[in-house]
Amino acid sequence: MRVLLVDDHQVVRRGLRTFLEIQEDIEVVGEASDGAEGVARAEELRPDVVLMDVKMPGTDGIDALRQLRERGSPVRVLVVTSFTEQRTVVPALRAGAAGYVYKDVDPEALADAIRSVHAGHVLLQQEVAGALLSEEDGGGTGRGPSLTDREREVLGLIADGRSNREIARALVLSEKTVKTHVSNILMKLDLADRTQAALWAVRHGLAG
């Protein structure tokens, strides 16, 4: 897995690099000190996963996430933050982050989080999912009946944090077919990504 580090503190980037470089399946391909540089480096280096700080001078992590989404970048972004307030984490998830961890996370747990995000999982802690659900959400509300039974099954597994590969195995489908179902779900419900799909499923009782 190719990983890009985006954090305005050099000591943090150095610590992350030192740990991640001893992981056999993770390669740190670059660093950036703010959001604008992070977006540019992501387009240049094409990493699989970006570890993104939230609070940075200039272009912060949330703005960088929005820019990556607007440019159609397929990179998965894992927010690494020292801020535990929902007012910080919730906007990052709405902007397109696949999940988040705190900077004091156990190193092995961080490596596992990177692998999980890379595999297509959505990392949401219960209290943050609840905060997202309590906010006004115009995307897809009340449009569940347009989904087929199979799409509802797929959506429920997305909410359980399953990757496309895991969904394919669970439903005895090809991974390509699952990708098609996911695309149809997002289109029908007018949702931007898997995070929003997972939240929609929780709100409408489709999560396991």
C-alpha positions as CSV (number, residue, x, y, z in Angstrom):
1,M,0.0,0.0,0.0
2,R,1.3,3.4,-1.0
3,V,0.8,6.0,1.7
4,L,1.1,9.8,1.7
5,L,1.6,11.7,5.0
6,V,0.0,15.2,5.3
7,D,0.7,17.0,8.6
8,D,2.1,20.5,9.3
9,H,4.3,19.1,12.1
10,Q,7.5,17.6,10.9
11,V,8.1,15.6,14.0
12,V,4.7,13.9,13.6
13,R,5.4,13.0,10.0
14,R,8.8,11.7,11.0
15,G,7.3,9.5,13.7
16,L,4.6,8.2,11.4
17,R,7.2,7.4,8.6
18,T,9.5,5.7,11.1
19,F,6.8,3.3,12.2
20,L,5.1,2.7,8.9
21,E,8.4,2.0,7.0
22,I,8.9,-1.2,9.2
23,Q,5.5,-2.6,7.9
24,E,6.1,-5.0,5.1
25,D,3.0,-4.1,3.2
26,I,3.1,-0.3,3.6
27,E,5.3,2.1,1.7
28,V,5.5,5.9,2.5
29,V,5.7,7.5,-0.9
30,G,5.7,11.2,0.2
31,E,4.9,13.9,2.7
32,A,3.2,17.3,2.7
33,S,3.0,20.0,5.2
34,D,-0.4,21.5,4.5
35,G,-3.6,20.6,2.6
36,A,-2.8,22.4,-0.7
37,E,0.6,20.6,-0.9
38,G,-1.2,17.4,0.1
39,V,-3.7,17.6,-2.8
40,A,-0.9,18.3,-5.2
41,R,1.2,15.4,-4.0
42,A,-1.7,13.1,-4.0
43,E,-2.3,13.9,-7.7
44,E,1.4,13.5,-8.4
45,L,2.2,10.3,-6.5
46,R,-1.2,8.5,-6.7
47,P,-1.1,7.0,-3.2
48,D,-3.6,4.4,-2.1
49,V,-4.2,6.0,1.3
50,V,-3.6,9.5,2.6
51,L,-3.1,10.1,6.3
52,M,-4.5,13.6,6.7
53,D,-4.3,16.0,9.7
54,V,-7.3,18.3,10.1
55,K,-6.0,21.5,11.6
56,M,-3.2,22.9,9.4
57,P,-2.3,26.5,8.4
58,G,-3.5,27.7,5.0
59,T,-5.5,24.9,3.4
60,D,-6.7,22.6,6.2
61,G,-7.5,18.9,6.0
62,I,-11.2,19.4,5.4
63,D,-10.7,21.8,2.5
64,A,-8.1,19.3,1.1
65,L,-10.6,16.5,1.3
66,R,-13.2,18.6,-0.6
67,Q,-10.7,19.4,-3.3
68,L,-9.7,15.7,-3.7
69,R,-13.4,14.8,-4.0
70,E,-14.1,17.6,-6.6
71,R,-11.2,16.4,-8.7
72,G,-12.5,12.8,-8.6
73,S,-9.5,11.4,-6.8
74,P,-9.9,7.7,-5.9
75,V,-7.5,7.9,-2.9
76,R,-8.8,6.8,0.5
77,V,-8.2,9.4,3.2
78,L,-7.8,8.4,6.9
79,V,-7.9,11.5,9.1
80,V,-5.3,11.5,11.9
81,T,-6.2,14.1,14.4
82,S,-5.6,15.2,18.0
83,F,-9.0,16.8,18.1
84,T,-11.8,14.7,19.6
85,E,-14.6,17.1,19.2
86,Q,-17.4,16.0,16.9
87,R,-17.4,19.5,15.4
88,T,-14.0,18.7,14.0
89,V,-14.4,15.0,13.0
90,V,-17.9,15.2,11.6
91,P,-17.1,17.8,8.8
92,A,-14.1,15.7,7.8
93,L,-16.3,12.6,7.3
94,R,-18.8,14.6,5.4
95,A,-16.1,16.0,3.2
96,G,-15.1,12.5,2.1
97,A,-12.8,10.9,4.8
98,A,-13.1,7.1,5.0
99,G,-12.5,7.3,8.7
100,Y,-10.4,8.7,11.4
101,V,-8.0,7.9,14.2
102,Y,-6.5,9.9,17.0
103,K,-2.8,10.8,17.0
104,D,-2.3,8.9,20.3
105,V,-3.5,5.7,18.6
106,D,-1.5,2.5,19.2
107,P,0.9,2.1,16.3
108,E,-0.3,-1.3,15.4
109,A,-3.9,-0.1,15.5
110,L,-2.9,2.7,13.1
111,A,-1.4,0.2,10.7
112,D,-4.6,-1.9,10.9
113,A,-6.7,1.2,10.2
114,I,-4.7,1.9,7.1
115,R,-5.2,-1.6,5.9
116,S,-8.9,-1.5,6.7
117,V,-9.4,1.8,4.8
118,H,-7.4,0.5,1.9
119,A,-9.6,-2.6,1.8
120,G,-12.7,-0.4,1.4
121,H,-13.9,-0.2,5.0
122,V,-15.5,2.8,6.6
123,L,-14.2,3.5,10.1
124,L,-16.8,5.2,12.2
125,Q,-17.0,5.3,16.0
126,Q,-20.5,5.0,17.4
127,E,-20.7,8.5,18.9
128,V,-19.6,10.2,15.7
129,A,-22.0,8.1,13.6
130,G,-24.7,9.3,16.0
131,A,-23.7,12.9,15.5
132,L,-23.8,12.6,11.8
133,L,-27.2,10.9,11.9
134,S,-28.6,13.7,14.1
135,E,-27.7,16.4,11.7
136,E,-30.0,17.4,8.9
137,D,-29.3,15.2,5.9
138,G,-30.9,15.9,2.5
139,G,-29.2,13.1,0.7
140,G,-31.4,10.2,-0.2
141,T,-33.9,10.5,2.6
142,G,-37.1,8.6,2.0
143,R,-35.9,7.0,-1.2
144,G,-35.2,3.5,0.1
145,P,-38.0,1.8,-1.8
146,S,-36.2,2.4,-5.1
147,L,-33.5,-0.1,-4.0
148,T,-33.8,-3.7,-5.0
149,D,-33.6,-6.5,-2.4
150,R,-30.0,-7.3,-3.4
151,E,-29.0,-3.6,-3.2
152,R,-30.4,-3.5,0.3
153,E,-28.3,-6.5,1.2
154,V,-25.2,-4.8,-0.2
155,L,-26.0,-1.6,1.6
156,G,-26.5,-3.4,4.9
157,L,-23.0,-5.0,4.5
158,I,-21.5,-1.6,3.6
159,A,-22.9,-0.3,6.9
160,D,-21.2,-3.2,8.7
161,G,-17.9,-2.0,7.4
162,R,-17.4,-4.8,4.8
163,S,-15.2,-4.2,1.7
164,N,-16.4,-5.1,-1.8
165,R,-14.4,-8.3,-1.7
166,E,-16.0,-9.3,1.6
167,I,-19.5,-8.4,0.3
168,A,-18.8,-10.5,-2.7
169,R,-17.8,-13.5,-0.6
170,A,-20.8,-13.1,1.7
171,L,-23.3,-12.9,-1.1
172,V,-21.5,-15.3,-3.5
173,L,-21.2,-12.6,-6.2
174,S,-18.3,-11.4,-8.3
175,E,-16.5,-8.3,-7.0
176,K,-17.4,-6.6,-10.3
177,T,-21.1,-7.2,-9.6
178,V,-20.8,-5.8,-6.1
179,K,-19.1,-2.7,-7.5
180,T,-22.0,-2.3,-9.9
181,H,-24.5,-2.6,-7.0
182,V,-22.6,0.0,-4.9
183,S,-22.6,2.4,-7.9
184,N,-26.3,1.9,-8.3
185,I,-27.0,2.5,-4.6
186,L,-25.1,5.8,-4.6
187,M,-26.8,7.0,-7.7
188,K,-30.3,6.0,-6.6
189,L,-29.9,7.6,-3.1
190,D,-28.0,10.6,-4.4
191,L,-25.1,9.9,-2.1
192,A,-21.4,10.8,-2.7
193,D,-19.6,7.9,-1.1
194,R,-19.6,4.8,1.0
195,T,-19.5,6.8,4.3
196,Q,-22.8,8.5,3.4
197,A,-24.2,5.1,2.3
198,A,-23.3,3.6,5.6
199,L,-25.0,6.4,7.5
200,W,-28.1,6.2,5.3
201,A,-28.3,2.4,6.1
202,V,-27.9,3.0,9.8
203,R,-30.6,5.7,9.8
204,H,-33.1,3.4,7.8
205,G,-32.4,0.3,9.9
206,L,-30.5,-1.6,7.3
207,A,-27.3,-2.1,9.3
208,G,-26.7,-5.5,10.9
